[in-house]
C-alpha cells in the first residue's frame, strides 16, 4: 500500500498536478516515516515492518519528498508534527532538517539492504 501511494504522490507531483486540499496524500509519507524514524529515541532500532514501509516511500517517491522538503511544505495544525522522540523541533510538514534526520536514522537502522536502496534513492532525489 505504501509503494502504491508513494508512486501516486510521485506521479502527481512530477506532472505538476495540484493535490485537492483535502486529499494531499504526501501526508501519508510523513505519518509512515515518522512512525519508523521519529518515534523512538535512536537507542532502539525501528521495527522491520515500519522501516520497510518508510523505505518504500524513499524508493518510490524520494525526488518528490526531497522537493517538498526543499520547498518547506507544511500542513495546518499538528497533523504533520514531529515524532515523539523529536520534541522541540516544531515540524509541521516537510523540511530539509527533517529529511536529513530521516536519512541519518535510516542509515543507522542496521538493515544493509534497505540502507543500500535508500542511499540510491537519496542520491537520485538530490
C-alpha positions in Angstrom: 0.0 0.0 0.0 2.8 2.4 0.8 4.5 1.7 -2.5 1.3 2.4 -4.4 0.6 5.6 -2.5 4.2 6.8 -2.9 4.0 6.1 -6.6 0.8 8.0 -6.8 2.2 11.0 -5.0 5.4 11.0 -7.1 3.3 10.8 -10.3 1.0 13.7 -9.3 4.0 15.9 -8.3 6.0 15.1 -11.4 3.1 16.2 -13.6 2.7 19.4 -11.6 -0.9 18.5 -10.7 -2.1 20.2 -7.6 -3.5 18.0 -4.8 -7.0 18.7 -3.9 -6.8 20.4 -0.4 -8.5 17.5 1.4 -6.6 14.8 -0.5 -2.9 15.6 -0.2 -1.5 12.1 0.1 2.0 13.3 0.8 0.9 13.5 4.4 0.9 9.7 4.4 4.6 9.8 3.8 5.2 11.9 6.9 3.0 9.6 9.0 4.7 6.4 7.8 8.3 7.8 8.0 7.6 9.4 11.4 6.4 6.1 12.9 9.6 4.4 11.7 12.3 7.1 12.2 11.0 9.7 14.6 9.0 7.8 17.3 11.9 6.3 19.1 15.0 8.0 20.5 17.6 6.2 18.5 18.6 3.9 21.3 16.4 1.1 19.9 16.1 0.2 16.2 12.8 0.7 14.4 10.8 -2.4 13.9 11.3 -4.1 10.5 7.7 -3.5 9.2 7.8 0.2 9.9 11.2 0.5 8.4 10.2 -1.3 5.2 7.1 0.9 4.9 9.3 4.1 5.2 11.8 2.7 2.8 9.0 2.2 0.2 8.3 5.9 0.3 12.0 6.7 -0.4 12.2 4.0 -3.1 9.2 5.2 -5.0 8.9 9.0 -4.1 12.3 10.2 -3.0 12.5 13.0 -5.6 9.1 14.3 -4.6 9.8 14.0 -0.9 13.1 15.9 -1.4 11.3 18.6 -3.5 8.6 19.0 -0.8 11.3 19.2 1.9 13.3 21.8 -0.1 10.2 23.9 -0.5 9.3 23.5 3.2 5.7 22.2 2.5 3.7 22.5 5.7 0.3 21.3 6.8 -2.1 23.2 9.1 -2.3 22.3 12.8 -0.3 19.4 14.2 -1.3 16.8 11.7 2.3 16.5 10.4 4.0 17.2 13.7 7.3 15.7 14.7 7.6 12.2 16.2 7.6 11.5 19.9 11.4 11.5 20.2 11.8 14.7 18.3 10.3 17.1 20.8 11.2 20.7 20.4 11.5 20.5 16.6 8.0 22.0 15.9 7.9 20.4 12.5 4.6 20.9 10.7 5.5 19.2 7.4 8.5 18.6 5.2 11.8 20.4 5.9 15.4 19.9 4.9 16.2 19.3 8.6 13.6 16.5 8.8 14.9 15.0 5.6 18.4 14.9 7.0 17.1 13.3 10.2 15.3 10.6 8.1 18.4 10.0 6.1 20.6 9.6 9.2 18.1 7.3 11.1 17.6 5.1 8.1 21.3 4.7 7.6 21.7 3.9 11.3 18.9 1.3 11.2 21.4 -1.6 10.5 19.4 -3.1 7.7 22.0 -3.2 4.9 19.6 -4.0 2.1 17.3 -1.1 3.0 20.2 1.2 3.6 21.6 0.5 0.1 18.3 1.1 -1.6 17.7 4.3 0.5 21.2 5.6 -0.3 20.4 5.2 -4.1 17.1 6.9 -3.6 18.6 9.8 -1.5 21.3 10.3 -4.1 18.8 10.4 -7.0 16.4 12.7 -5.1 19.1 15.4 -4.6 
